[in-house]
């Protein structure tokens, strides 16, 4: 006599349940993060311009809290060369650079 096996309903394992719940949580968190707008902090430091001088040396104009600085760099050092506070100083610096 043949016995028919009833298809056993497979209960999900604990690991499968945890994975399913984590996926649901991740999906909900993604939807939530897309609906809110986070206010980003404004950057306090901005690189305005750079000029390569060769031999791994450079000049850079850096803006820090509405103040511009001229910075020079070499492989082993970085130095503050000038504080550029007004447009007149920037124009004068441009004239000096063109003389080089």
C-alpha positions in Angstrom: 0.0 0.0 0.0 1.4 3.3 -1.1 1.1 6.2 1.4 0.8 9.6 0.1 3.0 12.1 1.6 1.3 15.4 2.3 3.4 18.3 1.2 4.8 19.7 4.3 4.5 23.5 4.7 8.0 24.7 5.3 8.3 27.2 8.1 10.9 29.8 7.4 14.0 29.4 9.5 14.9 32.0 12.1 17.7 33.3 9.9 15.3 33.7 6.9 13.0 35.7 9.2 15.8 37.9 10.4 16.9 38.6 6.8 13.4 39.3 5.7 12.9 41.8 8.6 16.2 43.5 7.9 15.3 43.9 4.2 12.0 45.5 5.3 13.8 47.8 7.8 16.3 48.8 5.2 13.6 49.6 2.7 11.6 51.7 5.2 14.8 53.5 6.2 15.6 54.3 2.6 12.1 55.6 1.9 12.3 57.7 5.1 15.7 59.2 4.3 14.4 60.2 0.8 11.5 62.1 2.3 13.4 64.3 4.7 15.8 67.0 3.7 18.9 67.3 5.9 20.5 70.7 6.1 24.1 70.4 5.3 26.7 72.4 7.1 28.3 75.0 4.8 31.9 74.3 4.0 34.3 76.5 5.8 37.2 75.8 3.5 37.2 76.1 -0.3 40.0 75.8 -2.8 39.6 78.7 -5.3 42.5 78.3 -7.6 45.7 76.3 -8.0 48.8 76.8 -10.1 51.4 74.1 -10.6 55.0 75.3 -10.5 56.5 72.0 -11.5 58.7 69.7 -9.5 55.7 68.9 -7.2 55.4 72.6 -6.1 52.2 74.6 -6.3 50.5 77.9 -5.4 46.9 77.9 -4.2 44.2 80.4 -3.3 42.1 79.1 -0.4 38.9 80.7 0.9 38.4 80.3 4.7 35.3 82.0 6.2 35.1 84.7 3.5 38.9 85.4 3.7 41.3 84.4 0.9 44.8 83.1 1.5 47.7 82.5 -0.8 49.3 79.2 0.1 52.5 77.6 -1.3 53.3 73.9 -1.2 56.2 71.6 -1.8 56.7 67.9 -1.3 57.6 68.3 2.4 55.9 71.6 3.4 53.0 74.0 3.1 53.3 77.7 3.9 51.0 80.6 4.1 52.4 83.2 1.7 49.9 86.1 1.9 46.5 87.0 3.3 44.4 88.3 0.4 41.9 90.6 2.1 40.7 93.0 -0.6 40.2 93.0 -4.4 42.9 95.7 -4.7 45.5 93.3 -3.1 44.4 90.6 -5.4 44.8 92.8 -8.4 48.3 93.9 -7.2 49.2 90.2 -6.7 48.0 89.4 -10.3 50.4 92.2 -11.6 53.3 90.7 -9.6 52.6 87.2 -10.9 52.5 88.5 -14.5 56.0 90.1 -14.0 57.5 86.7 -13.2 
